[in-house]
Amino acid sequence: MFVPAVAENRLAQETSSYLKGAAHQPVDWYPWGEDAFRKAKELDRPVILDVGASWCHWCHVIDRESYEDPELAKVINENFVAVKVDRDERPDIDARYQQAVGALTNHGGWPLTAFLTPDGKVFYGGTYFPPKDTHGQPSFRRVLQTVADHYRKSKAEAIRDAEALHQSLAEERGVLAAQGTMNEASLKAAFDALRGAFDPVNGGFGSAPKFPHAGTVEFLMARYHRTREDGYRNVFVLHDVQGYEHNEIAEIMGCSIGNSKSQLHKARMRLRELLQETERDRARQVRQAAKTESAGTN
C-alpha cells in the first residue's frame, strides 16, 4: 500500500536530535516558545505538551504507536496546539510540568503528557497512554477526545482548576526557593553526586542506556574551566567524550547554551580546547612515567 510522504514540521529546524526525530510525524508540532502559546490563544485551544528524551524507551513507543498515526495526529491537530520538548535540552520545563502533573496524578516520568491552558497552566496530564484501552487504562485517543470535549464544554472550570493548581505550586516553590541558596558547597555536592554515579569503565552516568545530558555536560565543562580541578576533566573527557562522536557532543553542548550557529561553534571550540589540553596532559604523564621508570633502573 502506498503511504504518502509527510512534510517536515517545525521540529526539523531544531538542534535537538530528539526533536528532529519527530520532524516527519504528522502531528503539527511546535517547539517550546511564544509562537505555540500565541497560536493556542488565537485558536482558543488547549496545548498538549509532550516531554521526552532520546534515552527514553516509552517516549519512542508512544511516538511509534500514536504520534506517527495519521488518524490520531488529525485528532491532535484539530483540537490542540502540540508542543514537544527535549527533557535534556530544557530540564527546567520538565521539572515544572513534572511537578504539576505529579500533583494531579501522583505519577510522573517520561514521556510526560500534559494538557495546558493557552497561558501554560496544567489542567490534566499523565505519562504514557496506550493506543487502545487496556488493563483499565484508557487509550490515548479516548484521553484526547475527553480532554478536548472538557475544555470546549467546560472551559471556565478547566481554567479555574489550572489556576488553582498553579497558585498552589507557586506557593510551594516560593517556600523552597527561600530555603535554598546556591553556593560553593552546593556546587561541590552536585559534582560529588555526579562522580558517585559515574561509570569509570564504560563512561556515562548510571546504568544503560546512557546518553549525554546537556545540563550535566555544560555543568562539568563550566565547573572545570572555573576551577581547573583534574577530577572534572577526567570524568568528562577521558571517558564520556571519547565514547561519542565529538560533533554530537558539541551539538548537545550547543543545545544547552543556545541554538545559533555561533553558539554551536563556540561549543565545538570549547570541546576542542578541552580535548587538546587533555592530550597534552596525557603526553606529560607518559613522559614523566618514562623518566621515573628510567631513573629506577639506573
C-alpha positions in Angstrom: 0.0 0.0 0.0 1.3 3.4 -0.9 1.8 5.8 2.0 2.3 9.4 1.1 5.3 11.2 2.4 4.8 13.5 5.3 6.2 17.0 5.0 8.6 18.1 7.7 7.1 20.0 10.6 8.7 22.8 12.6 10.9 20.5 14.6 13.1 20.0 11.5 14.7 23.3 12.3 15.6 22.4 15.9 19.1 21.4 17.1 18.0 18.6 19.4 18.3 15.1 17.8 15.3 14.0 19.8 13.1 16.8 18.4 14.5 16.3 14.9 13.4 12.7 15.1 9.8 13.8 15.2 10.2 16.2 12.2 8.3 13.8 9.9 5.5 12.9 12.2 2.1 14.1 11.0 1.5 16.0 14.3 1.8 19.7 13.7 4.4 20.1 16.4 5.7 23.4 17.7 9.0 23.6 19.7 8.6 25.3 23.1 8.2 29.0 22.7 5.9 32.0 22.4 4.7 31.1 18.9 2.9 28.0 20.2 1.1 29.7 23.1 0.2 32.7 20.8 -1.3 30.2 18.4 -3.2 28.5 21.2 -4.7 31.8 22.3 -5.6 32.7 18.8 -7.4 29.4 18.2 -8.7 29.2 21.8 -7.4 25.7 22.1 -5.6 23.8 24.9 -1.9 22.9 24.5 -0.8 19.3 24.5 2.8 19.2 25.9 4.9 16.1 25.2 8.2 16.0 27.2 10.6 13.2 26.4 14.3 12.3 25.7 16.3 10.2 23.3 17.2 7.7 26.0 13.5 7.2 27.0 12.1 3.8 25.7 8.5 4.7 26.2 8.9 8.0 24.5 9.8 6.2 21.3 7.0 3.7 21.9 4.4 6.5 22.1 5.9 8.2 19.1 5.6 5.0 17.1 2.2 3.9 18.3 0.5 7.3 18.4 2.3 10.4 17.1 3.1 8.6 13.9 -0.5 7.5 13.4 -2.1 9.9 10.8 -5.6 9.4 12.3 -4.6 10.2 15.8 -2.4 13.1 14.6 -5.6 14.5 13.0 -7.4 14.5 16.4 -4.4 16.3 17.9 -4.1 18.9 15.1 -7.8 19.7 15.1 -8.2 20.1 18.8 -4.9 21.1 20.3 -1.7 23.1 19.7 1.0 20.5 20.1 4.4 21.3 21.7 7.3 18.8 22.0 10.2 19.3 24.4 13.5 17.6 24.8 13.9 16.9 28.5 17.7 17.1 28.4 17.6 20.4 26.5 15.1 22.0 28.8 15.2 20.3 32.3 13.6 23.5 33.7 10.4 23.0 31.7 10.4 19.3 32.5 10.8 19.9 36.3 8.0 22.5 36.3 5.5 20.2 34.5 6.5 17.0 36.2 5.6 18.8 39.5 2.2 19.9 38.2 1.3 16.5 36.7 2.6 14.7 39.7 0.4 16.8 42.0 -2.7 15.8 39.9 -2.0 12.2 39.3 0.7 11.1 41.9 2.7 9.8 38.9 5.5 11.2 36.8 8.2 10.3 34.4 8.6 10.1 30.6 7.0 10.6 28.3 5.3 13.4 30.2 1.9 14.2 28.6 0.4 17.5 30.0 -2.7 19.4 28.9 -2.3 23.1 29.4 -4.4 26.2 29.1 -3.2 28.7 26.4 -1.3 30.5 29.2 0.7 27.4 30.0 -1.1 26.1 33.2 -1.8 22.4 33.6 -5.4 21.2 34.0 -4.8 17.5 33.2 -1.9 15.2 32.4 -0.3 11.8 32.6 2.7 9.9 31.2 2.4 7.1 28.6 -1.0 6.4 27.2 -1.6 3.2 25.1 -3.1 3.2 21.6 -6.0 1.0 22.8 -8.0 0.7 26.1 -6.0 -1.9 28.1 -5.8 -3.1 31.7 -8.2 -0.3 32.9 -6.1 2.4 31.2 -7.9 4.5 28.6 -6.5 4.7 25.1 -4.7 7.9 24.1 -7.4 8.6 21.5 -10.0 8.4 24.3 -8.0 10.7 26.5 -7.5 13.3 23.7 -11.2 13.3 22.9 -12.3 13.6 26.5 -9.9 16.4 27.3 -10.8 18.3 24.1 -14.5 17.9 24.9 -14.0 19.0 28.6 -12.1 22.1 27.5 -14.6 23.0 24.8 -17.7 22.5 27.0 -16.3 23.4 30.5 -13.5 25.8 29.7 -14.1 28.0 32.7 -13.8 25.0 35.0 -10.6 23.9 33.3 -9.1 27.3 33.6 -10.2 27.6 37.2 -8.7 24.2 38.1 -5.4 25.1 36.3 -5.1 28.4 38.1 -5.7 26.8 41.5 -3.0 24.2 40.8 -0.7 26.9 39.5 -1.1 29.0 42.6 -0.6 26.1 45.0 2.6 25.0 43.3 3.9 28.6 43.1 3.5 29.0 46.9 5.3 25.7 47.4 8.2 26.7 45.1 8.4 30.1 46.9 9.0 28.2 50.2 11.6 26.0 48.7 13.4 28.9 47.0 13.5 30.8 50.3 15.0 27.8 52.0 17.8 27.0 49.4 20.7 29.1 48.2 23.3 28.3 45.6 26.9 28.4 47.0 30.2 26.7 46.6 29.2 23.8 48.9 26.1 23.2 46.7 28.1 23.1 43.5 30.7 20.8 45.1 27.9 18.5 46.3 26.4 18.4 42.8 29.8 17.3 41.4 30.3 14.7 44.1 26.8 13.2 43.3 27.7 13.1 39.6 31.1 11.5 40.4 29.3 8.9 42.5 27.0 8.0 39.6 29.8 7.9 37.1 30.8 4.7 35.3 34.7 4.7 35.2 34.8 1.7 32.9 32.3 2.5 30.2 31.7 6.2 30.8 28.4 7.9 31.3 26.3 8.2 34.4 24.2 5.5 35.9 23.3 2.4 34.0 22.4 1.8 30.4 21.1 3.2 28.2 23.4 6.2 28.5 23.0 9.4 26.6 24.9 12.6 27.4 22.6 15.1 29.2 23.1 18.7 28.1 22.8 20.2 31.5 25.3 17.7 33.0 27.8 18.2 30.3 27.6 22.0 30.5 27.9 22.0 34.3 31.1 19.9 34.2 32.6 22.0 31.4 31.8 25.3 33.2 33.0 23.9 36.5 36.3 22.7 35.1 37.0 25.9 33.3 36.4 27.8 36.5 38.3 25.6 39.0 40.8 23.6 36.8 40.3 20.6 39.0 41.5 17.4 37.4 38.5 15.4 38.6 36.1 17.4 36.3 38.2 16.9 33.2 38.9 13.3 33.9 35.2 12.4 34.4 34.0 14.3 31.4 36.8 13.9 28.8 38.6 10.7 29.4 35.5 8.6 29.5 32.5 10.4 28.2 33.6 12.5 25.2 35.8 9.7 23.8 32.8 7.4 23.9 30.8 9.6 21.5 31.3 11.4 18.2 32.9 14.8 19.1 30.5 16.6 16.8 27.5 15.0 18.6 28.8 16.2 22.0 29.3 19.7 20.6 25.8 19.8 19.3 24.4 18.7 22.7 26.5 21.4 24.4 25.2 23.8 21.8 21.7 22.9 22.8 22.4 23.8 26.4 23.7 27.2 25.6 21.6 28.2 22.7 20.6 27.3 19.2 22.5 29.7 16.9 25.4 28.6 14.7 27.8 30.9 16.5 26.8 29.3 19.9 27.3 25.8 18.4 30.7 26.9 17.0 31.7 28.2 20.5 30.7 24.8 22.0 32.8 23.0 19.4 35.8 25.2 20.1 35.4 24.7 23.9 35.3 21.0 23.4 38.3 21.0 21.1 40.3 23.1 23.6 39.5 20.7 26.4 40.4 17.7 24.3 43.7 19.2 23.3 44.5 20.1 26.8 43.8 16.6 28.0 46.0 15.1 25.3 48.9 17.4 26.4 48.4 16.3 30.0 48.4 12.7 28.9 51.7 13.2 27.0 53.3 14.9 30.0 52.2 12.0 32.2 53.6 9.5 29.8 57.0 11.4 29.7 57.0 11.7 33.4 56.3 7.9 33.9 59.1 7.1 31.4 61.6 9.3 33.3 60.6 7.7 36.6 61.0 4.2 35.2 64.4 5.1 33.6 65.6 6.6 36.9 64.6 3.5 38.8 66.5 1.2 36.5 69.7 3.2 36.6 
